Amino acid sequence: MKDLLFTRFHQAINDRRAIKHFQPDFKIDPQLLNEVLTMGFRVPTPGGCNPFRILKIEDNTELRTQLREIGFDQPQFTNASTLLFVSIDMNVLASAYSDQDVTDEILRNNAMILGGVFSQAVMLAAAARGLDSCPLIGFKFQPAGELLNKPDHQVITNLVTLGKRAKRPLARGSKIPLDELTVYL
Ligand SMILES: Cc1cc2nc3c(=O)[nH]c(=O)nc-3n(C[C@H](O)[C@H](O)[C@H](O)COP(=O)(O)O)c2cc1C
């Protein structure tokens, strides 16, 4: 059983690729999307707080087109089934540190880490359920915040797009041996 679980986990990690071209007519079943999002909310957070505010876009074609314009014309803005702008409520995050003296810089770094771990969990859960994804930071953050009516106390960390791949991703780049990437001290 343990081996089977590991094999499935391994497969989800290998199946997840950054997809640039999605099938534009593919719709994600709302229950499946909830399941995938729920996995994202299981990631570790400071003091177990829940600072995530996920801005979800599916059918709003006009907004997608506007986002694509400030997203360097990347096709995922209009062809992915679902756009998830990952944002962190800085008030909630700060409250997890109420007994410590933390700077805004530390809080912001924390927000970025949380956006990353959330996104990876969502993308792996999606891969395990046969969905494709792409993480993106290639967009102008300030105009994106305005288009999304984001309140000032929320910080967008990145976008995760979900859907079904329309084209195969390119082969993975060459791999650097593990011992060159790991420093033993
Ligand atoms: C922080 C971050 C930002 C990224 N931004 C973009 C992006 O704006 N557009 C895009 O197509 N891919 C983006 N990617 C995906 C990478 O290009 C992709 O992960 C990388 O080429 C390796 O491909 P793979 O994930 O399929 O192994 C981003 C990835 C990360 C981690």
The ligand as a Gaussian input file, in Angstrom:
#p B3LYP/6-31G(d) Opt

LIG

0 1
 C        7.611000      31.641000      -9.870000
 C        7.278000      31.100000     -11.233000
 C        6.779000      31.938000     -12.192000
 C        6.429000      31.459000     -13.450000
 N        5.863000      32.307000     -14.373000
 C        5.463000      31.814000     -15.564000
 C        4.805000      32.644000     -16.490000
 O        4.557000      33.829000     -16.270000
 N        4.414000      32.085000     -17.659000
 C        4.631000      30.768000     -17.949000
 O        4.232000      30.316000     -19.037000
 N        5.249000      29.951000     -17.084000
 C        5.669000      30.433000     -15.896000
 N        6.269000      29.605000     -15.000000
 C        6.465000      28.189000     -15.329000
 C        7.923000      27.883000     -15.691000
 O        8.223000      28.463000     -16.925000
 C        8.097000      26.357000     -15.719000
 O        7.799000      25.842000     -14.426000
 C        9.496000      25.950000     -16.115000
 O        9.717000      26.297000     -17.455000
 C        9.735000      24.447000     -15.958000
 O        8.753000      23.700000     -16.630000
 P        7.955000      22.538000     -15.872000
 O        7.269000      23.168000     -14.696000
 O        7.010000      21.977000     -16.909000
 O        8.975000      21.520000     -15.443000
 C        6.624000      30.081000     -13.745000
 C        7.141000      29.226000     -12.765000
 C        7.450000      29.729000     -11.532000
 C        7.953000      28.782000     -10.475000

